[in-house]
């Protein structure tokens, strides 16, 4: 286990740089500090019960602001 433990702090730190080399839509990787994934985006159109890719937009970074990864304690 890369995180070293199941504590929230360790899991968040390990996920911050997680990657999938090849998934159904191509590679994907977490953007450090955002908790969101950089991945390929597509525009599709439904035709005959299936989706056809109309345009491949390539890999895109998420547009969410960075998050504070510090764990809140009670």
VOBA-1610 file (N, C-alpha, C; in pm, whole numbers, padded with zeros to 5 digits, always signed):
BEGIN
Unk+00086-00117+00000Unk+00000+00000+00000Unk+00091+00124+00000Unk+00073+00207-00100Unk+00159+00325-00115Unk+00142+00426-00002Unk+00020+00439+00049Unk-00005+00539+00154Unk+00067+00504+00284Unk+00094+00378+00307Unk+00161+00338+00430Unk+00065+00313+00545Unk-00055+00372+00539Unk-00158+00348+00639Unk-00292+00391+00580Unk-00398+00370+00654Unk-00531+00409+00608Unk-00578+00540+00671Unk-00487+00614+00733Unk-00527+00742+00790Unk-00560+00839+00676Unk-00651+00928+00702Unk-00695+01024+00601Unk-00576+01102+00543Unk-00490+01147+00630Unk-00375+01228+00588Unk-00284+01152+00491Unk-00253+01024+00524Unk-00164+00944+00439Unk-00229+00909+00305Unk-00358+00877+00307Unk-00428+00843+00183Unk-00437+00964+00091Unk-00468+01080+00145Unk-00474+01204+00064Unk-00337+01231+00002Unk-00231+01216+00080Unk-00096+01241+00028Unk-00062+01144-00086Unk-00100+01017-00073Unk-00070+00918-00176Unk-00154+00943-00303Unk-00279+00980-00286Unk-00366+01005-00401Unk-00327+01131-00477Unk-00256+01221-00412Unk-00220+01349-00473Unk-00137+01332-00600Unk-00074+01217-00618Unk+00007+01195-00738Unk-00028+01062-00807Unk-00151+01013-00784Unk-00195+00887-00845Unk-00210+00902-00996Unk-00183+00794-01068Unk-00194+00794-01215Unk-00254+00663-01264Unk-00326+00670-01375Unk-00373+00553-01446Unk-00310+00563-01585Unk-00212+00476-01616Unk-00142+00488-01744Unk-00233+00470-01866Unk-00330+00380-01856Unk-00420+00357-01969Unk-00555+00313-01917Unk-00656+00398-01936Unk-00792+00366-01895Unk-00883+00365-02017Unk-01013+00350-01998Unk-01105+00345-02112Unk-01100+00470-02201Unk-01071+00586-02141Unk-01062+00710-02217Unk-00920+00758-02234Unk-00823+00672-02208Unk-00682+00710-02218Unk-00623+00729-02080Unk-00504+00785-02071Unk-00439+00803-01941Unk-00510+00911-01857Unk-00492+00901-01726Unk-00548+00999-01634Unk-00452+01014-01517Unk-00446+01135-01461Unk-00356+01159-01348Unk-00417+01265-01257Unk-00400+01245-01127Unk-00445+01345-01030Unk-00360+01471-01046Unk-00423+01586-01031Unk-00351+01713-01031Unk-00318+01744-00886Unk-00190+01749-00850Unk-00153+01772-00710Unk-00221+01896-00650Unk-00278+01878-00532Unk-00342+01988-00461Unk-00484+02016-00501Unk-00538+01945-00601Unk-00674+01974-00646Unk-00775+01864-00615Unk-00731+01743-00595Unk-00820+01628-00574Unk-00910+01604-00695Unk-00865+01643-00813Unk-00936+01620-00938Unk-00839+01561-01039Unk-00893+01504-01145Unk-00812+01429-01241Unk-00796+01504-01373Unk-00672+01502-01426Unk-00645+01549-01561Unk-00672+01430-01651Unk-00768+01445-01743Unk-00804+01333-01830Unk-00854+01382-01965Unk-00862+01291-02058Unk-00909+01324-02193Unk-01057+01355-02190Unk-01096+01455-02268Unk-01236+01495-02280Unk-01280+01479-02424Unk-01405+01442-02439Unk-01461+01417-02572Unk-01597+01483-02583Unk-01632+01523-02704Unk-01768+01567-02734Unk-01828+01453-02816Unk-01943+01403-02769Unk-02005+01290-02836Unk-02147+01322-02878Unk-02199+01240-02968Unk-02335+01256-03014Unk-02400+01118-03014Unk-02521+01110-02958Unk-02593+00982-02955Unk-02652+00956-03093Unk-02625+00836-03144Unk-02679+00794-03274Unk-02713+00645-03267Unk-02839+00615-03286Unk-02880+00475-03289Unk-02850+00400-03161Unk-02865+00465-03046Unk-02841+00400-02918Unk-02694+00390-02879Unk-02606+00450-02955Unk-02462+00451-02924Unk-02411+00594-02931Unk-02295+00616-02871Unk-02233+00747-02877Unk-02117+00744-02976Unk-02114+00843-03063Unk-02001+00860-03156Unk-01922+00982-03112Unk-01791+00970-03109Unk-01706+01084-03074Unk-01705+01180-03191Unk-01750+01303-03163Unk-01753+01408-03264Unk-01622+01485-03263Unk-01569+01506-03141Unk-01443+01578-03130Unk-01366+01530-03008Unk-01236+01507-03026Unk-01145+01469-02917Unk-01075+01596-02872Unk-01104+01640-02749Unk-01047+01764-02698Unk-00911+01744-02633Unk-00867+01618-02622Unk-00738+01588-02561Unk-00745+01595-02409Unk-00630+01582-02346Unk-00623+01585-02199Unk-00645+01728-02150Unk-00728+01740-02048Unk-00760+01872-01993Unk-00741+01872-01842Unk-00686+01982-01792Unk-00675+02001-01649Unk-00810+02042-01593Unk-00842+02001-01470Unk-00967+02046-01408Unk-00960+02196-01384Unk-01073+02259-01378Unk-01079+02404-01360Unk-01116+02445-01219Unk-01114+02350-01126Unk-01146+02380-00986Unk-01025+02443-00918Unk-01049+02525-00816Unk-00936+02585-00742Unk-00866+02480-00657Unk-00745+02509-00618Unk-00669+02419-00530Unk-00739+02406-00395Unk-00719+02293-00331Unk-00781+02270-00200Unk-00673+02257-00094Unk-00711+02285+00028Unk-00621+02271+00142Unk-00628+02126+00188Unk-00515+02055+00184Unk-00514+01913+00216Unk-00489+01885+00363Unk-00478+01989+00444Unk-00458+01967+00588Unk-00583+01902+00647Unk-00563+01808+00734Unk-00674+01739+00799Unk-00722+01822+00918Unk-00852+01842+00924Unk-00911+01916+01036Unk-00922+01822+01154Unk-00887+01871+01269Unk-00898+01790+01392Unk-01001+01854+01482Unk-01069+01770+01557Unk-01174+01818+01648Unk-01115+01874+01775
//
